[in-house]
Amino acid sequence: MLRLAVDTCPSGMIMIDRTGKMLIVNREVDRLFGYSRDELLGQQVDVLVPERYRAQHFRHRDMFLEHPESRPMGSGRDLFGVRKDGTEFPVEIGLNPIEVGVDVYVLGAIVDISTRKRLERMKSEFVSTVSHELRTPMTSISASLSLIAAGAAGELPTNASRLISIAQANCDRLVRLINDILDIDRMETGEVTFRLECVDARSLIEEVVDATRGYAEKYTVPIRIDVKNSTANVRADRDRLAQVVTNLLSNAVKFSPHGTEVEVLSERRVDRIRVLVRDHGPGVPAEFKSHVFERFAQADATDARQRGGSGLGLHIVKQIVERMGGQVGFHDSPGGGTVFWFELPEWKS
């Protein structure tokens, strides 16, 4: 019954001994790799691994046998199998040790993820194509609405002016959303390059705050800078760092009560510089804290959408900071509100 269960399993199943010799293979392995069972039994499992990965496979097998424990392989990196005809295909592998006396055998479950990879690629291409196609007309519409609101087509009746303002605000929101989606797509596909250099975080923060004041005035939320260090040079990409600070500031302003203050602070921590953005808003609900940096995450989706939130800003912040060798996080602020922070390596001349 055990042989029948293994043989009819929908995943490929292989058992190997300590030397990597295959002792058991099921029908799905025959189908996936194009071999007959007799061709595989007694052979080294390396025959199913592309030649360029075999040295790496040896190391992983030895490490597994030294510390045998059930684990998945393939998450966070690509694994491939090679068929009898030489063609390769992406796989995920689950490893389980089986101890019999002093001997250790390894039972591996193999899943062909070609279809999943193809669907992920199609989804990424679709998002990228649609976003690019939308951005050009939306930018044009936004510019036209701005001209009309400024009186380029003559003075507008009060009701018409109000409707134009609503249309412009929502158009700008769509443009920001499209740009965010494109940013995420480029970062996840590795198309974004980071030019790491010495950046004066203090002066950059001042520039971003000046550029954000107009946005903050709409919410009647003043921004105060409290940067104690005369210099705070970090190793970063200047444009991407400005994007991080802008996202954190706009997020803090957006969710702050009218008349309250958003503070920007920095502090030196050994060989790192930490920048903090504090608001006096409602704070992050306890049940939502573990999801804050996820894509499209919103603690109160209705309220966030009314304020123009997409749930992408903090996810982008995390992606950028980590790609520059830093860390990002948040904590509750004494007296109410939330402090979002990020750390970057200090520039050493």
C-alpha positions in Angstrom: 0.0 0.0 0.0 2.9 2.3 0.7 4.4 1.6 -2.7 1.0 2.3 -4.3 0.6 5.5 -2.4 4.0 6.8 -3.5 3.5 5.6 -7.0 0.2 7.4 -7.5 1.3 10.6 -5.8 0.6 13.6 -8.1 4.1 15.0 -7.3 7.3 13.4 -8.3 8.7 11.3 -5.5 12.4 10.2 -5.2 14.2 8.5 -2.4 18.0 8.6 -2.3 20.6 7.3 0.0 23.5 9.2 1.6 25.6 8.9 -1.6 22.8 10.4 -3.8 21.8 7.0 -5.4 18.1 6.8 -6.3 16.3 3.9 -4.5 12.7 4.8 -5.3 11.1 6.8 -8.1 7.4 7.0 -8.9 5.5 7.3 -12.1 5.3 11.1 -12.0 9.2 11.3 -12.0 9.1 9.1 -15.1 6.7 11.5 -16.8 8.5 14.7 -15.7 11.9 13.7 -16.7 11.2 11.3 -19.6 13.1 8.3 -18.2 11.8 4.8 -17.5 12.1 3.7 -13.9 14.7 1.1 -14.8 16.9 3.8 -16.2 16.8 5.8 -13.0 17.0 3.2 -10.2 20.5 2.9 -8.9 21.7 6.0 -10.7 22.9 9.2 -9.1 20.2 11.8 -8.6 22.5 14.4 -10.2 21.5 13.1 -13.6 18.2 15.1 -13.1 20.1 18.3 -12.2 21.4 20.6 -15.0 25.1 20.3 -15.2 25.8 24.0 -14.3 24.0 23.4 -10.9 25.6 20.1 -10.0 28.4 21.5 -7.9 25.9 23.6 -6.0 23.7 20.5 -5.6 26.5 18.5 -4.0 27.0 21.2 -1.4 23.3 21.5 -0.6 23.0 17.7 -0.3 26.0 17.5 2.1 24.6 20.3 4.2 21.2 18.6 4.4 22.7 15.3 5.5 24.7 17.1 8.2 21.5 18.8 9.6 18.6 16.7 8.3 15.2 18.4 8.7 12.1 18.8 6.6 12.4 21.9 4.4 11.2 23.3 1.1 13.7 24.3 -1.6 13.1 26.8 -4.4 11.6 29.6 -2.4 13.5 32.8 -3.1 15.7 31.3 -5.8 15.1 29.3 -9.0 15.7 25.6 -9.2 15.6 23.6 -12.4 15.4 19.9 -13.5 16.8 18.5 -16.7 14.9 16.0 -18.8 16.4 13.0 -20.7 16.2 15.1 -23.9 18.3 17.9 -22.3 15.4 20.4 -21.9 15.2 22.2 -18.5 12.1 23.2 -16.5 11.6 25.1 -13.2 10.8 23.0 -10.1 10.1 23.3 -6.4 11.4 20.5 -4.1 10.4 19.5 -0.6 13.0 17.4 1.3 12.2 15.0 4.2 14.8 12.9 6.0 14.0 9.3 6.9 16.3 7.8 9.6 16.7 4.0 9.7 19.1 3.1 12.4 22.3 4.9 11.7 21.4 5.5 8.0 19.7 8.6 6.7 17.7 8.5 3.5 16.1 11.5 1.8 12.6 11.6 0.3 12.2 14.4 -2.2 8.9 15.7 -3.6 9.3 17.4 -6.9 6.7 19.8 -8.5 6.9 21.2 -12.0 6.1 24.9 -11.7 6.4 25.8 -15.4 2.7 26.8 -15.6 2.9 28.9 -12.5 6.1 30.7 -13.8 4.4 31.3 -17.1 1.3 32.8 -15.5 3.5 35.0 -13.2 5.3 36.3 -16.3 2.1 36.9 -18.2 0.7 38.8 -15.2 3.8 41.0 -14.8 3.8 41.8 -18.6 0.1 42.6 -18.5 0.5 44.9 -15.5 3.5 46.6 -17.1 1.8 47.0 -20.5 -1.5 48.3 -19.1 0.2 50.7 -16.7 2.4 52.2 -19.5 -0.6 52.5 -21.8 -2.7 54.3 -19.1 0.0 56.7 -17.9 0.4 58.7 -21.1 -3.3 59.6 -21.6 -3.8 60.1 -17.8 -0.9 62.6 -17.7 -2.4 64.5 -20.6 -5.8 64.6 -19.0 -4.3 65.8 -15.7 -2.4 68.6 -17.5 -5.5 69.7 -19.4 -7.6 69.8 -16.3 -4.9 71.9 -14.6 -5.0 74.4 -17.4 -8.8 74.6 -17.3 -8.7 75.1 -13.5 -6.2 77.9 -13.9 -8.5 79.7 -16.3 -7.0 78.9 -19.7 -10.5 78.3 -21.1 -12.0 81.4 -19.4 -13.6 81.9 -16.1 -15.7 78.9 -15.0 -19.0 78.9 -13.1 -18.6 77.9 -9.4 -20.2 74.5 -9.9 -18.1 73.8 -13.0 -14.9 74.8 -11.1 -15.8 72.5 -8.3 -16.3 69.6 -10.6 -13.1 70.3 -12.4 -11.2 70.2 -9.1 -12.8 66.9 -8.2 -11.8 65.4 -11.6 -8.3 66.8 -11.3 -7.8 65.3 -7.8 -9.0 61.9 -8.9 -6.9 62.0 -12.1 -3.8 62.9 -10.1 -4.6 60.0 -7.7 -4.8 57.6 -10.7 -1.4 58.9 -12.1 0.2 58.2 -8.7 -1.3 54.7 -8.5 0.0 53.9 -12.0 3.5 55.2 -11.2 3.5 53.1 -8.0 2.5 50.0 -9.9 5.2 50.6 -12.4 7.8 51.2 -9.7 6.9 47.9 -8.0 7.0 46.0 -11.3 10.4 47.4 -12.2 11.9 46.6 -8.8 10.5 43.0 -8.7 11.8 42.3 -12.2 15.2 43.8 -11.4 14.9 46.6 -14.0 15.6 49.4 -11.4 19.3 50.2 -10.9 20.5 52.0 -7.8 23.4 54.5 -8.0 24.8 54.4 -4.5 26.8 57.4 -3.5 27.3 59.8 -0.6 24.1 61.7 0.1 23.6 64.4 2.7 20.4 63.2 4.3 19.9 66.5 6.2 19.8 68.6 3.1 17.8 66.1 1.2 15.1 66.0 4.0 14.9 69.8 3.9 14.4 69.7 0.1 11.7 67.1 0.3 9.9 68.8 3.2 9.9 72.1 1.2 8.4 70.3 -1.8 5.8 68.6 0.4 4.6 71.7 2.2 2.0 72.6 -0.4 0.5 69.1 -0.1 0.5 69.4 3.7 -1.2 72.8 3.6 -4.3 71.2 2.0 -4.6 69.1 5.1 -3.6 72.0 7.4 -0.9 69.8 8.8 2.5 71.6 9.4 5.8 69.7 9.0 8.6 70.4 11.5 12.2 69.3 11.0 14.3 68.3 14.0 17.5 67.1 12.6 20.2 67.4 15.3 23.2 66.2 13.3 25.0 68.9 11.4 25.8 66.3 8.7 24.2 62.9 8.2 25.9 61.4 5.1 24.4 58.1 4.0 25.2 55.6 1.3 22.1 55.8 -0.9 20.6 56.5 -4.3 19.6 60.2 -4.0 16.4 60.0 -6.1 15.2 56.9 -4.5 15.9 58.2 -1.0 13.9 61.3 -1.8 11.1 59.0 -2.9 11.2 57.2 0.5 11.1 60.4 2.5 8.3 61.7 0.3 6.2 58.6 0.7 6.6 58.6 4.5 5.8 62.3 4.7 2.7 62.2 2.5 1.5 59.1 4.4 1.9 60.9 7.7 0.2 64.1 6.5 -2.6 62.2 5.0 -3.6 60.4 8.2 -2.9 63.2 10.6 -5.8 65.2 12.2 -6.1 68.8 11.0 -3.9 71.2 12.9 -1.6 68.5 14.3 2.1 68.4 13.4 4.3 65.9 11.5 7.9 65.8 12.7 10.9 64.6 10.9 13.9 63.6 13.0 17.3 61.9 12.4 19.8 60.3 14.7 23.1 58.5 14.4 23.3 54.9 15.5 26.9 53.5 15.5 27.6 53.3 11.7 24.0 54.0 10.5 21.7 57.0 10.2 18.1 56.6 11.3 15.4 59.0 9.9 12.1 59.1 11.7 8.7 60.5 10.6 6.2 61.0 13.5 2.5 61.7 13.1 -0.3 62.3 15.6 -2.9 60.2 13.8 -5.0 57.3 15.1 -2.1 54.8 15.0 -1.8 51.4 13.4 -4.4 48.8 14.7 -2.8 45.9 16.5 -4.3 43.3 14.2 -2.9 45.1 11.1 0.7 45.7 12.3 2.1 42.6 10.6 0.6 43.6 7.2 1.7 47.3 7.1 4.4 46.8 4.4 2.5 44.4 2.2 1.2 45.4 -1.2 -2.2 47.1 -1.3 -2.4 46.8 2.5 -4.8 49.3 4.1 -5.9 49.2 7.7 -9.1 51.0 6.9 -9.6 50.7 3.2 -12.6 53.0 3.0 -10.9 55.8 4.8 -7.6 55.3 2.9 -9.4 55.5 -0.4 -11.2 58.6 0.6 -7.8 60.1 1.3 -6.3 58.9 -1.9 -4.4 55.9 -0.5 -3.6 52.8 -2.7 -1.7 50.7 -0.1 1.5 50.7 -2.2 3.5 53.6 -0.7 4.9 51.7 2.3 5.6 48.6 0.3 7.7 50.7 -2.1 9.5 52.3 0.9 10.5 48.9 2.2 11.6 47.7 -1.2 13.8 50.7 -1.8 15.4 50.9 1.6 16.3 47.2 1.7 17.8 47.4 -1.8 20.0 50.2 -0.5 21.2 48.0 2.4 19.0 49.5 5.1 16.1 48.6 7.3 12.6 50.0 7.8 10.1 49.7 10.6 7.6 51.6 12.8 6.4 51.8 16.4 3.7 53.5 18.4 4.5 57.1 19.4 4.2 58.1 23.0 1.1 60.3 23.4 -0.5 58.8 20.3 0.3 58.4 16.6 3.0 56.4 14.8 6.7 56.7 14.1 7.9 55.3 10.8 11.6 55.0 10.5 14.3 53.8 8.2 18.1 53.3 8.7 20.8 53.4 6.0 24.5 52.8 6.3 26.5 55.9 7.1 28.9 57.0 4.4 32.5 56.4 5.4 35.0 58.5 3.4 
